[in-house]
Amino acid sequence: MNEAQWWRDAVVYQVYPRSFTDADGDGIGDLRGVVDRVPYLADLGVDAVWLSPFYPSALADGGYDIDDHRAVDPRLGTLDDVDALVASLAEHGMRLVVDIVPNHTSDRHVWFREALASPPGSPARARYHFRDGRGASGELPPADWRSGFGGLMWTRTPDGQWYLHIHAAEQPDLNWANEEVRQDFLTTLAFWADRGVAGFRIDVAHLLAKDLPENLPAEVELAAAVPGRHPFIDRDEVHDVYAEWRALFDRYSPPRTAVAEAWVPAERRGRYASATGLGQAFNFDLLTSNWDAEEFAAVIRRNLELAEQSGSSSTWV
């Protein structure tokens, strides 16, 4: 396998740094602890380490509520520790893949704080999804959509507007139709790629693109949405974003890789995994199958066919 295609048959080991190894004795795992365990990881025979979020965070969602996508949580270490990890892994024949969360920031992010301090219709609010509410005085949310974290997907601000958060209220969704958002995230990807990060695991890659017309559909109507046309799940235009990312990744030697966490039908997974997109997409089909050899075999055959069509490999989880 050539250097550019290292990921096709790689075994990637996930490390959640806060619980992996505590090097400084404060009771919290840290990056230095991961560095110390690189020889152990090499003994396991893995090809790369997938590092779960290590960014500044209030931990409303296990670190996926990120205050700054280009910094390290001081409880976990420093950028120098990231550099040391990249170097140590390379010395032992391994690579680093980092978790990246493009769908949302935390509510402590400088952009969201600026948005709350700015008036409705301002450029600061345009980076997110702010809307007026329904009802005589805007007291009702723009839609009755329910979050998987409990409660509504909309939270009201002190000035009466509402903001969208598919996840927790502490995780406001970014507006990926906003050019500033897109350009800034390219800067984030380049920031880590320039430090030697070999790839990115893209959190909820199917949720970035959104179409939020003035009159939003009700929760009960969402299930009838045509594939690719749902207001916020697996919209076709999300692949325009990933084409921009691919152009960035391909400027590196070897090209940087990425893998989509995309909870989509198998038939729609290929666009995420294509050579013009992210290159890979997590495949959860074995995890959700019954414990049956014939069913496993059918799932594997079907997904190998789909992977061949997209020019990728099947990235099993």
Long-range contacts (C-beta under 8 A, 24 or more apart in sequence): 3-254, 4-254, 4-255, 6-47, 6-95, 6-198, 6-254, 6-257, 7-48, 7-199, 7-257, 7-259, 7-279, 7-280, 7-313, 8-313, 9-313, 10-47, 10-48, 11-45, 11-46, 11-47, 11-48, 12-46, 12-47, 12-48, 12-49, 12-50, 12-97, 13-41, 13-44, 13-46, 13-48, 13-49, 13-50, 14-49, 14-50, 14-52, 15-41, 15-49, 15-50, 15-51, 15-52, 16-52, 17-51, 17-52, 17-54, 17-76, 18-63, 18-76, 26-75, 28-75, 28-76, 29-76, 30-75, 30-76, 30-77, 30-81, 31-72, 31-76, 31-77, 31-78, 31-81, 31-82, 31-84, 31-85, 32-77, 32-81, 32-84, 34-85, 35-81, 35-84, 35-85, 35-88, 38-85, 38-88, 38-89, 38-91, 38-92, 38-94, 39-92, 41-89, 41-92, 41-94, 42-92, 42-93, 42-94, 46-94, 47-93, 47-94, 47-95, 48-89, 48-94, 48-95, 48-96, 48-97, 48-198, 48-199, 49-85, 49-89, 49-94, 49-95, 49-96, 49-97, 50-97, 50-98, 50-99, 50-201, 51-85, 51-96, 51-97, 51-98, 51-99, 52-99, 53-99, 53-101, 54-82, 54-98, 57-106, 58-106, 58-108, 58-170, 60-106, 60-168, 60-170, 60-171, 61-149, 61-167, 61-168, 61-170, 61-171, 64-99, 64-101, 64-167, 64-171, 64-203, 65-104, 65-105, 65-106, 65-107, 65-108, 65-168, 65-170, 65-171, 66-101, 66-105, 66-106, 66-109, 67-105, 67-106, 67-108, 67-109, 68-109, 68-110, 69-100, 69-101, 69-105, 69-185, 69-188, 70-187, 70-188, 70-191, 70-192, 79-195, 82-195, 83-195, 83-196, 86-195, 86-196, 86-197, 87-196, 90-196, 95-198, 95-199, 96-196, 96-197, 96-198, 96-199, 97-197, 97-198, 97-199, 97-200, 97-201, 97-257, 97-259, 98-192, 98-197, 98-199, 98-200, 98-201, 99-200, 99-201, 99-203, 100-188, 100-189, 100-192, 100-200, 100-201, 100-202, 100-203, 101-203, 101-204, 102-174, 102-176, 102-185, 102-202, 102-203, 102-205, 102-208, 103-166, 103-167, 103-173, 103-174, 103-203, 103-204, 103-207, 103-208, 104-165, 104-166, 104-167, 104-171, 104-172, 104-173, 104-174, 105-171, 105-172, 105-174, 106-170, 106-171, 107-169, 107-170, 107-171, 107-172, 108-170, 112-172, 115-163, 115-172, 116-157, 116-158, 119-159, 120-159, 120-161, 123-180, 125-161, 126-175, 126-178, 127-174, 127-175, 127-178, 127-180, 127-181, 128-163, 128-164, 128-172, 128-173, 128-174, 128-175, 129-163, 129-164, 129-172, 129-173, 129-175, 129-210, 129-212, 130-157, 130-161, 130-162, 130-163, 131-161, 131-162, 131-163, 131-164, 131-212, 132-160, 132-161, 132-162, 133-160, 133-161, 133-162, 138-162, 142-212, 142-216, 143-216, 143-217, 143-218, 143-219, 144-218, 144-219, 145-216, 145-219, 145-222, 146-219, 164-210, 164-212, 166-204, 166-207, 166-232, 173-207, 173-210, 174-208, 175-210, 176-208, 176-209, 176-210, 176-238, 176-241, 177-209, 177-210, 182-241, 182-244, 186-244, 186-245, 186-248, 189-245, 189-248, 189-249, 189-256, 190-248, 193-248, 193-249, 193-252, 193-256, 197-256, 198-254, 198-256, 198-257, 199-256, 199-257, 199-258, 199-259, 200-256, 200-257, 200-258, 200-259, 201-258, 201-259, 201-261, 202-258, 202-259, 202-260, 202-261, 202-278, 203-261, 204-261, 204-262, 204-263, 205-238, 205-242, 205-260, 205-261, 205-262, 205-272, 205-278, 205-281, 206-233, 206-234, 206-238, 206-260, 206-262, 206-263, 206-264, 206-272, 207-232, 207-233, 208-238, 208-241, 209-235, 209-236, 209-237, 209-238, 209-240, 209-241, 210-235, 211-235, 227-265, 227-268, 228-268, 233-264, 234-262, 234-264, 234-268, 239-271, 239-272, 239-277, 242-272, 242-277, 242-278, 243-276, 243-277, 245-278, 246-275, 246-276, 246-277, 246-278, 246-279, 249-279, 259-315, 266-302, 266-303, 266-306, 267-306, 269-306, 269-310, 270-306, 270-307, 270-309, 270-310, 270-312, 271-310, 273-307, 273-310, 273-311, 273-312, 273-315, 274-310, 274-311, 274-312, 275-311, 275-312, 279-312, 280-312, 280-313, 280-315, 281-312, 281-315, 282-315, 282-317, 283-314, 283-315, 283-316, 283-317, 284-317, 286-316, 286-317, 287-317
